[in-house]
Structure formats: structure tokens, C-alpha cells
Amino acid sequence: MRHNQWMSSSAVTFVFAFALLAMLVTRMWLTSRQIRHVAQHRDQVPPAFAGTVTLEAHQRAADYTLARQRLDLLSTAWGGAILLGWTLLGGLDTLNQLVRSLAGDRLGELGVQVALLLALSLIGSLLDIPFDAWRTFKVEQQFGFNRMTVGLWLRDQLMGGFVGLVIGLPLLTLMLWLMASAGELWWLWAFGATASFMLLLQLVYPSWIAPLFNKFEPLADLPLKARVEALMQRCGFKAQGFYVMDGSKRSAHANAYFTGFGNTKRVVFFDTLLSKLSTNEVEAVLAHELGHFHHKHVLKRIASVLAMWLGALALLGWLMTQPAFYTGLGVVPNMDAANHGLALALISLASPVFTFFASPLMAGVSRRHEFEADAFAKGLSGAAPLSSALLKLYEDNASTLTPDPLYVRFHYSHPPASERLAALMAPAGQAG
């Protein structure tokens, strides 16, 4: 039995180490391909955009992409080293022992496990801060996108942590309590509780959480408001209101989105978007967002997330009963205490290594949804307004027009400009 257990533990270690190495090599290879491809095409505007995009704008987008990808190379290597440290090099095991020694009997078993996961999350956030700061104040600043002061950035970090704690602590405590109290099928109860919580969060986010970070003012442009209201009525959609968000206080990037469910559903325009697009173009962007609702993309995405979450919980329900799951990932399980916190920590650390290889599938589905939403908008307002809006947004956001095709298949949730605009201009029935 001891020999079989050792073999099982070694197998877990081997599979994880192999998957981690494969993920890191693949990610860095793809990023290197992207860097080479964009650099090779930097000095010539693609023929399809020769009359609409200047060489200066094309080169700026290339340089912005290269700066971001080079930072991604560093952050990938850093993230891999941190993950290796938490798992096979014993970091999580050391943290578990430290938390238990400091807590003693004061917190109780449930409190100790909550403290372990909070400590892991806090340390992970602190380790990510240097890259977030460099991305904001070096890369985004260099290309004129950053609008944040250091004070606002620090406020966002603290507020984000506070909101995450207020939301996550009760849910985490409930999860650990169910793991200890609900028997072998705890994961079904946990799925029901967390799924309900996630759906509730969608309802309260627009009114209670988003305003903690940004100001939302009712859309004051009456002609534009009349246009978008008429569009909504024509499509049979209702919203709680139309709002303008002060995105410009943080970034020059532009966007628009739907948020919420039912009576809380609202349309949000970044102020940067309204300053860059004409009324026809804004209407076309909104029509695209309506296309997502028409095709039920939001519901499909929520259903797929919940299905994957259910599968993850079921898998965890089995893994947490296997000693090799802990020892194979560098952790000595508690002999006289529960291991639920360790199990949650390990699954959260290890799962991205394996789910990475599903990236092409998930990104492909997302790109297909974007094509469908574009086709819906094209049917409502024609191809020209959305095409011109997208071209402005690609240029203003410095999105490269020449991404590496394989990198796109792994990482792009939206189609690259050439594919998207070609689909819009194609005759009906030939797009996508």
C-alpha cells in the first residue's frame, strides 16, 4: 500500500510538472510568435487598411502590442515560478503550518482554513502588484492611455481588496462549512449556494458595486438617447436606463456594455466612446451589444461557466479524498484536522495549468459570438456605421492589425480587425 501510494503521488507530481512546463513553453512560444509577427509587419499598413489607417497609427499600434507582449513574457515566467513555489517547492505547505501555528486554538478549525485562504490570496495579490503597476504607469502611460494618478491606483487596489473581502469572505466560509458538514455530496450543495450567489451578484453589481469605482450619469445627449431608445424598442429590448461612465479618469480606452439582469439591466457607455464616435456609430455599437442578447450569448456564457464550475466542484469532491492529491503537489495533509482549505487552495492553483489548453475552444466560441452579434447589428443599421466605429476603436485603442494567426486562436476573444471587417462587408450568408 505504501509503495502504491508513493507511485500515485509521483504520478500526480509528474503530470502536474509536465502540464506546467507545457503551458509555460506554449504561452511563451505563442507570445514570441506574436512579437515576431507584429514586428515583421510594423513598417507596412495591410492593403485592406491602406486607405483608412496611417502608417504612423499602424506603427503606434505595433509598438504598443510589442510592449505589452514583452511584459507578458516576464509575467508568464514570474507566474510560473510563483506557482512552482506554492506547490512542488512547498510554499503552500509552509504557509499552512505557519497559519496554524499563529492561530493556535483561537480561530477554530473553520477560522484557520479561512485564514489560510485569505493569506494565500493576499500574498498572491501583493506578488502581482509590481506587474500591474508597470503595466499601468509604464506601458499604458508611454502610449498615452493611462489617466490614473498613483493615489487613484492605490485607492483602486485597496477598494478592490475590500470589496473582494466583503463578497468573498461569507462565500468562502459557507463553502468550507458545506465541505465539512454536508457529507459526500457537499459539492452539489456548494454548487447551488455559489451559483445562487453569482446570479445575485449580477443583480446588485450595477447599482451597488460598480459605483464604488466609477461615476454613472444618465445619458444627457437627448438626440442620441432618442436614437438608442428607438433602437431598443425596435428590437423588443428593455433596460433600466442609459448611463455614461467616467472611464476617462482611468484610461483613454473606449467601450460600451450591458450589465445586470431583468429590471436592473442597464446600458453603459464610456465617456471616451461618446467622444470618439458619431451618433450612427454609437447606435451601431449598441446594436452589436443587442446582438449578444438576441442570440442569448450572455445566458449561454453563464450556463457554460456554471457547468464548468459544477464539474470543478465534483472533481474536487473526489480529489480531496486522495492523499496523493496533496502530497503530489507539495503539501503534507493535516493528520488531525480538516484539509478542505488546502484542497481549495490546490485546485485554484493547479486548475489554470490544465484549463489553459482549452483556451482555443473557449476563445473560438467567443469569436463566433462576436461575428453573430456583428451580423445582427449589420441587419439593423447596415455594415458601414459599425465598420467605421470598429475601425476608429481599433485605431484609438492601438489594436494591432497584424496579429499572429496562431496567437489569435489561443488568446483573442474578439476577431482580429481584418477578419471582422471582412465579415461585415461580405454579402449576406457569407460572413463569419
C-alpha positions as CSV (number, residue, x, y, z in Angstrom):
1,M,0.0,0.0,0.0
2,R,2.8,2.4,0.9
3,H,4.5,1.6,-2.4
4,N,1.3,2.2,-4.4
5,Q,0.7,5.5,-2.6
6,W,4.2,6.7,-3.4
7,M,3.7,5.8,-7.0
8,S,0.4,7.6,-7.1
9,S,2.0,10.7,-5.5
10,S,4.8,10.6,-8.0
11,A,2.3,10.3,-10.9
12,V,0.5,13.4,-9.7
13,T,3.8,15.3,-9.4
14,F,4.9,14.2,-12.9
15,V,1.5,15.1,-14.6
16,F,1.4,18.5,-12.9
17,A,5.1,19.3,-13.6
18,F,4.7,18.2,-17.3
19,A,1.5,20.2,-17.7
20,L,3.0,23.3,-16.1
21,L,6.1,23.1,-18.3
22,A,4.0,22.5,-21.4
23,M,1.8,25.5,-20.5
24,L,4.7,27.8,-19.9
25,V,6.5,26.8,-23.1
26,T,3.4,27.1,-25.1
27,R,2.5,30.5,-23.7
28,M,5.9,31.9,-24.2
29,W,6.2,30.4,-27.7
30,L,2.9,31.9,-28.7
31,T,3.9,35.3,-27.3
32,S,7.2,35.2,-29.1
33,R,5.4,34.4,-32.3
34,Q,3.2,37.4,-31.8
35,I,6.1,39.6,-31.1
36,R,7.9,38.4,-34.3
37,H,4.8,38.6,-36.5
38,V,3.9,42.1,-35.4
39,A,7.5,43.4,-35.7
40,Q,7.8,42.0,-39.2
41,H,4.7,43.8,-40.3
42,R,5.3,47.0,-38.5
43,D,6.5,49.1,-41.4
44,Q,3.7,48.5,-43.8
45,V,-0.1,49.0,-43.4
46,P,-2.0,46.0,-44.5
47,P,-3.5,46.5,-48.0
48,A,-7.1,46.3,-46.7
49,F,-6.4,49.3,-44.5
50,A,-4.1,51.3,-46.7
51,G,-6.7,54.0,-47.4
52,T,-8.0,54.3,-43.8
53,V,-5.1,53.8,-41.4
54,T,-2.0,55.9,-41.5
55,L,1.5,54.3,-41.2
56,E,2.0,56.3,-38.0
57,A,-1.1,54.9,-36.4
58,H,-0.2,51.4,-37.6
59,Q,3.3,51.6,-36.1
60,R,2.0,53.0,-32.8
61,A,-0.3,50.0,-32.5
62,A,2.5,47.7,-33.3
63,D,4.8,49.3,-30.7
64,Y,2.0,49.2,-28.1
65,T,1.4,45.5,-28.8
66,L,5.1,44.7,-28.6
67,A,5.5,46.5,-25.3
68,R,2.5,44.6,-23.8
69,Q,3.7,41.2,-25.1
70,R,7.2,41.7,-23.8
71,L,5.8,42.4,-20.4
72,D,3.6,39.3,-20.8
73,L,6.8,37.2,-21.3
74,L,8.1,38.4,-18.0
75,S,4.8,38.0,-16.1
76,T,4.4,34.4,-17.5
77,A,7.8,33.4,-16.3
78,W,7.2,35.1,-12.9
79,G,3.8,33.5,-12.6
80,G,5.2,30.0,-13.4
81,A,7.9,30.5,-10.8
82,I,5.4,31.6,-8.2
83,L,3.1,28.6,-8.9
84,L,6.0,26.2,-8.7
85,G,7.0,27.8,-5.4
86,W,3.5,27.4,-3.9
87,T,3.2,23.8,-5.0
88,L,6.1,21.5,-5.6
89,L,8.6,23.6,-3.7
90,G,6.4,23.6,-0.6
91,G,5.3,27.2,-0.3
92,L,1.6,26.3,0.5
93,D,2.7,23.6,3.0
94,T,4.9,26.2,4.8
95,L,2.1,28.8,4.8
96,N,-0.4,26.2,6.2
97,Q,1.9,25.3,9.0
98,L,2.6,29.0,9.7
99,V,-1.1,29.9,9.8
100,R,-1.9,27.0,12.1
101,S,1.0,27.8,14.5
102,L,0.0,31.5,14.7
103,A,-3.7,30.9,15.0
104,G,-3.4,28.1,17.6
105,D,-6.9,27.4,19.1
106,R,-8.2,30.9,18.9
107,L,-9.9,30.8,15.5
108,G,-11.3,27.3,15.5
109,E,-10.8,24.9,12.6
110,L,-13.1,26.7,10.2
111,G,-11.4,30.0,11.0
112,V,-7.9,28.6,10.5
113,Q,-8.9,27.4,7.0
114,V,-10.4,30.7,6.1
115,A,-7.3,32.4,7.3
116,L,-5.1,30.1,5.2
117,L,-7.0,31.0,2.0
118,L,-7.1,34.7,2.8
119,A,-3.4,34.7,3.4
120,L,-2.8,32.9,0.1
121,S,-4.9,35.4,-1.7
122,L,-3.3,38.4,-0.1
123,I,0.3,37.2,-0.8
124,G,-0.7,36.4,-4.4
125,S,-2.1,39.9,-4.9
126,L,1.0,41.5,-3.5
127,L,3.2,39.5,-5.8
128,D,1.1,40.7,-8.8
129,I,1.2,44.4,-7.9
130,P,4.6,45.1,-9.5
131,F,3.4,43.9,-12.9
132,D,0.1,45.8,-12.6
133,A,2.0,49.0,-11.7
134,W,4.5,48.6,-14.5
135,R,1.6,47.9,-17.0
136,T,-0.3,51.0,-15.8
137,F,2.5,53.5,-15.2
138,K,5.0,52.4,-17.8
139,V,3.3,50.7,-20.8
140,E,-0.1,52.4,-20.7
141,Q,1.5,55.8,-19.7
142,Q,4.0,55.5,-22.5
143,F,1.3,55.2,-25.2
144,G,-1.0,57.9,-23.7
145,F,-3.7,55.6,-22.3
146,N,-3.2,55.9,-18.6
147,R,-5.1,58.6,-16.8
148,M,-4.7,57.3,-13.3
149,T,-2.7,59.0,-10.6
150,V,-0.7,56.9,-8.2
151,G,-3.3,57.8,-5.5
152,L,-6.2,56.6,-7.6
153,W,-4.4,53.4,-8.5
154,L,-3.7,52.7,-4.8
155,R,-7.3,53.5,-4.0
156,D,-8.5,51.0,-6.6
157,Q,-6.2,48.3,-5.2
158,L,-7.5,48.9,-1.6
159,M,-11.1,49.2,-2.7
160,G,-10.9,46.1,-4.9
161,G,-9.4,44.2,-2.0
162,F,-12.1,45.4,0.4
163,V,-15.0,44.6,-2.0
164,G,-13.5,41.2,-2.7
165,L,-13.2,40.5,1.1
166,V,-16.8,41.6,1.8
167,I,-18.1,39.5,-1.1
168,G,-15.7,36.6,-0.9
169,L,-15.4,36.0,2.9
170,P,-19.0,34.9,3.5
171,L,-19.0,32.8,0.4
172,L,-15.7,31.2,1.3
173,T,-16.8,30.5,4.8
174,L,-20.0,28.9,3.5
175,M,-18.1,26.7,1.1
176,L,-15.8,25.4,3.8
177,W,-18.7,24.8,6.1
178,L,-20.5,22.8,3.5
179,M,-17.4,20.8,2.7
180,A,-17.2,19.8,6.4
181,S,-20.9,19.4,7.1
182,A,-22.8,18.3,4.0
183,G,-21.5,14.8,3.5
184,E,-20.0,13.3,0.3
185,L,-22.3,15.3,-1.9
186,W,-21.3,18.6,-0.4
187,W,-20.2,19.8,-3.8
188,L,-23.9,19.8,-5.0
189,W,-24.9,21.9,-2.1
190,A,-21.9,24.2,-2.7
191,F,-22.8,24.5,-6.3
192,G,-26.3,25.5,-5.5
193,A,-25.1,28.1,-3.0
194,T,-22.4,29.6,-5.1
195,A,-24.4,29.6,-8.3
196,S,-27.2,31.5,-6.5
197,F,-24.7,33.9,-5.1
198,M,-23.1,34.5,-8.5
199,L,-26.6,35.3,-10.0
200,L,-27.4,37.6,-7.1
201,L,-24.1,39.4,-7.7
202,Q,-25.2,40.1,-11.3
203,L,-28.3,41.8,-10.0
204,V,-26.6,44.0,-7.4
205,Y,-23.3,44.8,-9.3
206,P,-24.7,47.7,-11.4
207,S,-26.3,49.6,-8.5
208,W,-24.1,48.8,-5.6
209,I,-20.6,47.7,-6.6
210,A,-19.8,49.5,-9.9
211,P,-20.5,52.9,-8.4
212,L,-17.8,52.3,-5.8
213,F,-15.2,52.7,-8.6
214,N,-16.8,54.9,-11.2
215,K,-19.5,57.6,-11.6
216,F,-22.5,56.8,-13.7
217,E,-24.5,59.7,-15.0
218,P,-27.8,59.3,-17.1
219,L,-27.2,59.8,-20.8
220,A,-27.7,63.6,-21.3
221,D,-27.3,63.7,-25.1
222,L,-31.1,63.8,-25.9
223,P,-30.8,63.1,-29.7
224,L,-28.5,60.1,-29.0
225,K,-30.8,58.9,-26.2
226,A,-33.8,59.1,-28.6
227,R,-31.9,57.1,-31.2
228,V,-30.9,54.3,-28.8
229,E,-34.3,54.2,-27.2
230,A,-35.9,53.8,-30.6
231,L,-33.4,51.0,-31.4
232,M,-34.2,49.2,-28.2
233,Q,-37.9,49.4,-28.8
234,R,-37.5,48.2,-32.4
235,C,-35.6,45.2,-31.1
236,G,-38.0,44.5,-28.3
237,F,-35.4,45.1,-25.5
238,K,-35.9,47.0,-22.3
239,A,-33.3,48.5,-20.0
240,Q,-33.4,50.3,-16.7
241,G,-31.6,53.2,-18.2
242,F,-28.7,54.5,-20.3
243,Y,-25.7,55.7,-18.4
244,V,-22.3,57.4,-19.2
245,M,-19.4,56.1,-17.1
246,D,-16.3,58.3,-16.4
247,G,-13.9,55.8,-17.9
248,S,-11.6,58.7,-18.9
249,K,-10.4,59.2,-15.3
250,R,-8.6,55.9,-15.6
251,S,-7.9,55.2,-19.2
252,A,-8.3,56.6,-22.8
253,H,-9.6,53.2,-23.9
254,A,-13.2,53.2,-25.0
255,N,-16.0,50.7,-24.6
256,A,-19.8,50.1,-24.1
257,Y,-21.6,47.3,-22.4
258,F,-24.8,45.9,-21.0
259,T,-24.9,44.9,-17.3
260,G,-27.4,43.4,-14.9
261,F,-30.4,41.2,-15.3
262,G,-34.1,41.9,-15.6
263,N,-35.2,45.2,-14.2
264,T,-31.6,46.1,-13.2
265,K,-30.3,45.8,-16.8
266,R,-28.7,49.0,-18.0
267,V,-26.7,50.2,-20.9
268,V,-23.3,51.8,-20.1
269,F,-21.3,54.0,-22.4
270,F,-17.7,55.0,-21.6
271,D,-17.4,58.8,-21.9
272,T,-14.4,58.1,-24.1
273,L,-16.6,56.2,-26.5
274,L,-19.1,59.0,-26.9
275,S,-16.3,61.5,-27.5
276,K,-14.9,59.4,-30.4
277,L,-17.9,58.1,-32.3
278,S,-20.7,59.7,-34.2
279,T,-24.4,59.1,-33.3
280,N,-24.7,56.5,-36.1
281,E,-21.6,54.7,-34.9
282,V,-22.7,54.6,-31.3
283,E,-26.1,53.2,-32.4
284,A,-24.3,50.5,-34.3
285,V,-22.1,49.6,-31.3
286,L,-25.3,49.3,-29.2
287,A,-26.9,47.2,-31.9
288,H,-23.9,44.9,-31.6
289,E,-24.4,44.5,-27.9
290,L,-28.1,43.8,-28.5
291,G,-27.0,41.1,-30.9
292,H,-25.4,39.3,-27.9
293,F,-28.8,39.4,-26.1
294,H,-30.7,38.4,-29.3
295,H,-28.5,35.3,-29.7
296,K,-28.6,34.6,-25.9
297,H,-24.8,34.7,-25.7
298,V,-24.9,36.1,-22.1
299,L,-27.1,33.2,-20.9
300,K,-25.0,30.7,-22.8
301,R,-21.9,32.1,-21.3
302,I,-23.4,31.9,-17.8
303,A,-24.6,28.4,-18.4
304,S,-21.2,27.2,-19.6
305,V,-19.4,28.9,-16.6
306,L,-21.9,27.2,-14.2
307,A,-21.4,23.8,-15.9
308,M,-17.6,24.1,-15.6
309,W,-18.0,25.2,-12.0
310,L,-20.1,22.2,-11.3
311,G,-17.6,19.9,-12.9
312,A,-14.7,21.5,-11.0
313,L,-16.6,21.0,-7.7
314,A,-17.4,17.4,-8.5
315,L,-13.7,16.8,-9.4
316,L,-12.6,18.5,-6.1
317,G,-15.0,16.3,-4.2
318,W,-13.1,13.3,-5.4
319,L,-9.6,14.7,-5.3
320,M,-9.8,15.9,-1.7
321,T,-10.2,12.3,-0.6
322,Q,-7.0,11.2,-2.3
323,P,-3.8,11.7,-0.2
324,A,-1.7,11.8,-3.4
325,F,-3.5,15.0,-4.5
326,Y,-1.9,16.8,-1.6
327,T,1.5,15.1,-1.4
328,G,1.9,15.1,-5.2
329,L,1.5,18.8,-5.2
330,G,4.0,19.5,-2.4
331,V,1.6,19.6,0.6
332,V,1.6,17.3,3.7
333,P,-2.1,16.9,4.6
334,N,-3.2,17.7,8.1
335,M,-3.4,14.4,10.1
336,D,-5.6,15.7,12.9
337,A,-7.5,18.5,11.2
338,A,-9.6,19.1,8.1
339,N,-7.9,19.6,4.7
340,H,-10.7,21.5,3.0
341,G,-8.8,24.8,2.8
342,L,-5.8,23.0,1.4
343,A,-7.9,21.3,-1.2
344,L,-9.5,24.6,-2.3
345,A,-6.1,26.2,-2.5
346,L,-4.5,23.5,-4.5
347,I,-7.4,23.3,-7.0
348,S,-7.3,27.1,-7.5
349,L,-3.6,27.0,-8.1
350,A,-3.4,23.9,-10.3
351,S,-6.5,24.2,-12.4
352,P,-5.3,27.1,-14.7
353,V,-2.4,24.9,-15.8
354,F,-4.8,22.4,-17.3
355,T,-7.7,24.8,-18.4
356,F,-5.1,26.7,-20.5
357,F,-5.2,24.0,-23.1
358,A,-8.9,24.6,-23.6
359,S,-8.2,28.3,-24.5
360,P,-8.6,27.8,-28.3
361,L,-12.0,26.2,-27.8
362,M,-13.3,29.0,-25.5
363,A,-11.7,31.8,-27.5
364,G,-13.2,30.3,-30.7
365,V,-16.7,30.2,-29.2
366,S,-16.3,33.9,-28.1
367,R,-15.1,35.0,-31.6
368,R,-18.1,33.2,-33.2
369,H,-20.4,35.1,-30.8
370,E,-18.8,38.4,-31.9
371,F,-19.4,37.5,-35.6
372,E,-23.0,36.7,-34.8
373,A,-23.5,40.0,-32.9
374,D,-21.9,41.9,-35.7
375,A,-24.2,40.3,-38.2
376,F,-27.2,41.2,-36.1
377,A,-26.0,44.8,-36.0
378,K,-25.4,44.8,-39.7
379,G,-29.1,43.8,-40.2
380,L,-30.3,46.6,-38.1
381,S,-28.1,49.5,-39.2
382,G,-26.1,48.3,-42.1
383,A,-22.4,47.5,-42.3
384,A,-20.9,50.9,-42.8
385,P,-21.6,52.5,-39.3
386,L,-20.3,49.5,-37.4
387,S,-17.3,49.1,-39.7
388,S,-16.3,52.8,-39.2
389,A,-16.9,52.5,-35.5
390,L,-14.8,49.4,-35.1
391,L,-12.0,50.9,-37.3
392,K,-11.9,54.0,-35.0
393,L,-11.9,51.9,-31.9
394,Y,-9.1,49.6,-33.2
395,E,-7.0,52.7,-34.1
396,D,-7.8,54.6,-30.9
397,N,-7.1,51.6,-28.7
398,A,-3.9,50.8,-30.7
399,S,-5.0,47.3,-31.5
400,T,-2.6,45.7,-33.9
401,L,-3.9,45.0,-37.4
402,T,-1.4,42.2,-38.0
403,P,-1.6,39.7,-35.1
404,D,-0.1,36.2,-35.4
405,P,-2.9,33.8,-36.6
406,L,-2.0,31.1,-34.1
407,Y,-1.8,33.6,-31.2
408,V,-5.3,34.8,-32.2
409,R,-6.7,31.3,-32.0
410,F,-5.5,30.9,-28.4
411,H,-5.9,34.3,-27.0
412,Y,-8.3,36.5,-28.9
413,S,-11.9,36.6,-27.6
414,H,-12.7,39.1,-30.4
415,P,-11.9,38.5,-34.1
416,P,-8.9,40.5,-35.4
417,A,-9.8,43.6,-37.4
418,S,-9.1,42.1,-40.8
419,E,-11.5,39.1,-40.2
420,R,-14.2,41.2,-38.5
421,L,-14.4,44.0,-41.1
422,A,-14.2,41.5,-44.0
423,A,-17.2,39.6,-42.5
424,L,-19.1,42.8,-42.1
425,M,-18.6,43.8,-45.7
426,A,-19.2,40.3,-47.1
427,P,-22.6,39.6,-48.8
428,A,-25.3,38.2,-46.6
429,G,-24.8,34.5,-45.9
430,Q,-21.1,34.6,-46.5
431,A,-20.0,36.4,-43.3
432,G,-18.1,34.7,-40.4
